[in-house]
Amino acid sequence: MLANLFEFRNNPSLPPSARMPDFLQRRMDEFYVDRMQGLWGGKHIMHGVQPSNSAIQLMSNDYLSLVNHPQILQAQIAALQNASNEVVMSGVFMHGENPVSAFEQRMATFCGYQAGILSQSGYAANVGLIQALAEKNVPVYIDMHAHASLWEGVMSAGATPHAFRHNDPEHLDRQMRQYGQGVLCVDSVYSTLGSIAPLEDLVDVAEKYDSLIIVDESHSLGTHGVHGEGLVRQLGLHERVHFVTASLAKAFAARAGIVLCSERFKEYFRCTARPAIFSSSLLNHEVAALDKTLDIIQADDWRRDKLFHNARFLRQQLSDLGYNVRCSQSQIIPIEAGVEQDTLVLREKMEEQGVFGAVFCAPATPKKRSLVRLSVNAALTVPQMLEIVRVMGVIRDDVGMWRWPSTVKGGAQAPARAVLANW
Ligand SMILES: Cc1ncc(COP(=O)(O)O)c(C=O)c1O
């Protein structure tokens, strides 16, 4: 199947609609020929074998292990069965009492905000929000590892991005001093590194320059905070951070996003942000699932406790094996092999042993810093975690871990042969 993609140009059986003009052909060749055939040796860096039922899967962002929760399924079924007058339309038209507004208000109260706005995805929430906030020449200060959807928002708003070094409030301060009042965009927990933003310090800097603050809580809503209300609320910053956004495709295990904001901003957003105007809103059964999920997230503290315990255990064990996972402070643990060829080998060796992570490479990471991301979840058992540690120990020589730039940077040294033999 892959060969067809590489030998595209010489394939006379393709219909005219599959032929592309040179300007696109060139780009597609770069992908199929240079990258996939050349760099990846004809394989796909992200797609290996399908995990078997007994495989340990660490690809999903369902951190609290809520997919297929019977109460959530039941809530959706009931909503579908009772869907008498469902109206399919864009958020801008919604008014009066309806399941979407009721859930938005619940989420806002949960996180300490006046209002919430549901959107189709975390991506749409971020793009729409920045479109509504910034315009040409407005400086947007954005952590260099902030999620792509925040960058996309800056570009689509035509605003001016000023990247600052990852989690570096002093660099942010220097940038703000130079370019003045604007918008600060950060993630609370970073999706490729698992690092946590120093939110209090960043907020102090942004306030000094009277700037707006957006915190993307995609990877902390549901998982952090006493009952899952996120880091902003947990740190008592909800009255200082103007906007919280989140993908609800992580701990909420659904397909949606949300913006938390002030009541006055909400209506302005709905009539300004393009995703709210030109793309339809969620359906009632999707909202019913989210509503039930919120019940469970608030009630099941044990899921968060278990997630934290599992994540701490794996970070420590992987670090003891020599993997440099120091940037991770959360349930996201990156195993950074570096160049894409090495990441492909890493994924294959892990999969051979029944452990599956998610490959992140350019454009999600810098070109030579590709990695396999392990997303820890609350359902992992002790035997499964021990198996992950065993596998990562067994493969570390075969995948060349000791020579990876991340390992060298971390200062880990290969142990003597006798110790290695124990694995
Ligand atoms: C930090 C962050 N923000 C936003 C998004 C986009 O979320 P969604 O998948 O709901 O569009 C993601 C998803 O990868 C994310 O990690």
The ligand as a MOL file (V3000), in Angstrom:
LIG
                    3D

  0  0  0     0  0            999 V3000
M  V30 BEGIN CTAB
M  V30 COUNTS 16 16 0 0 0
M  V30 BEGIN ATOM
M  V30 1 C -2.8880 21.8770 25.1330 0
M  V30 2 C -3.8900 21.5430 24.0640 0
M  V30 3 N -4.7470 22.4920 23.6770 0
M  V30 4 C -5.6670 22.2420 22.7060 0
M  V30 5 C -5.7490 21.0150 22.0890 0
M  V30 6 C -6.7570 20.7730 21.0020 0
M  V30 7 O -7.7700 19.9870 21.5130 0
M  V30 8 P -8.8330 19.2090 20.6310 0
M  V30 9 O -8.2540 17.8890 20.3270 0
M  V30 10 O -10.0540 19.1460 21.4850 0
M  V30 11 O -9.0580 20.0580 19.4170 0
M  V30 12 C -4.8860 19.9920 22.4850 0
M  V30 13 C -4.9540 18.6660 21.8360 0
M  V30 14 O -4.0090 18.0670 21.4600 0
M  V30 15 C -3.9210 20.2620 23.4980 0
M  V30 16 O -3.0350 19.3180 23.8860 0
M  V30 END ATOM
M  V30 BEGIN BOND
M  V30 1 1 1 2
M  V30 2 1 2 3
M  V30 3 2 2 15
M  V30 4 2 3 4
M  V30 5 1 4 5
M  V30 6 1 5 6
M  V30 7 2 5 12
M  V30 8 1 6 7
M  V30 9 1 7 8
M  V30 10 2 8 9
M  V30 11 1 8 10
M  V30 12 1 8 11
M  V30 13 1 12 13
M  V30 14 1 12 15
M  V30 15 2 13 14
M  V30 16 1 15 16
M  V30 END BOND
M  V30 END CTAB
M  END
